[in-house]
């Protein structure tokens, strides 16, 4: 997601569209991206570390974006 301090033109366009369709209760929209990754790790801590490194080094532009992730399933 773009950081709150960064203008989100795509979110603004979606907000305008939703409001024009009658969804007047929508006050703000932020548009982000979703990435699904399958990986092998020996434990949850290793998986979290790997994904954090991936986000910081390639997947997110940490100057203007923040990131969060969820580990769905751990199999050993």
C-alpha positions in Angstrom: 0.0 0.0 0.0 1.1 3.6 -0.5 2.0 5.3 2.7 -0.8 7.6 4.1 1.4 10.6 3.3 1.6 9.7 -0.4 -1.2 10.8 -2.8 -3.1 7.9 -4.2 -4.6 9.0 -7.6 -6.0 5.5 -8.3 -7.7 5.5 -4.9 -9.1 8.9 -5.5 -10.5 7.8 -8.9 -12.1 4.7 -7.3 -13.6 7.0 -4.5 -15.1 9.3 -7.1 -16.5 6.3 -9.0 -18.1 4.8 -6.0 -19.6 8.1 -4.9 -21.1 8.6 -8.3 -22.6 5.1 -8.2 -24.4 6.1 -5.0 -22.0 4.8 -2.4 -22.0 8.1 -0.5 -20.8 6.5 2.7 -17.4 5.8 1.3 -15.0 8.5 2.6 -11.6 7.3 1.5 -10.1 4.6 -0.8 -6.5 3.4 -0.9 -5.5 1.0 -3.7 -2.7 -1.5 -3.2 -1.3 -4.7 -4.6 -1.6 -8.3 -3.5 1.1 -10.8 -4.1 0.8 -14.5 -3.4 4.1 -16.4 -2.8 4.5 -20.1 -2.1 7.8 -20.9 -0.3 9.4 -23.6 1.8 10.8 -22.7 5.2 11.8 -24.8 8.2 9.6 -22.8 10.6 7.3 -19.8 10.8 10.1 -17.5 11.9 12.2 -18.4 8.9 9.2 -17.8 6.6 8.5 -14.4 8.1 12.2 -13.4 7.8 12.3 -14.5 4.1 9.1 -12.7 3.2 10.2 -9.5 5.0 13.5 -9.6 3.1 11.7 -10.1 -0.2 9.4 -7.1 0.5 12.3 -4.8 1.6 14.6 -5.7 -1.2 12.2 -6.1 -4.2 8.5 -6.3 -3.7 7.8 -3.0 -2.0 9.2 0.5 -2.6 9.6 1.2 1.1 10.2 4.9 0.4 6.5 5.4 -0.5 4.9 2.0 0.3 4.2 0.0 3.5 3.7 -3.7 3.4 2.1 -6.4 5.5 1.8 -10.1 5.0 -0.1 -13.1 6.3 1.3 -16.7 6.4 -1.6 -18.9 5.4 -0.3 -22.4 6.1 2.8 -23.9 7.6 3.5 -27.6 6.7 6.5 -29.4 8.0 
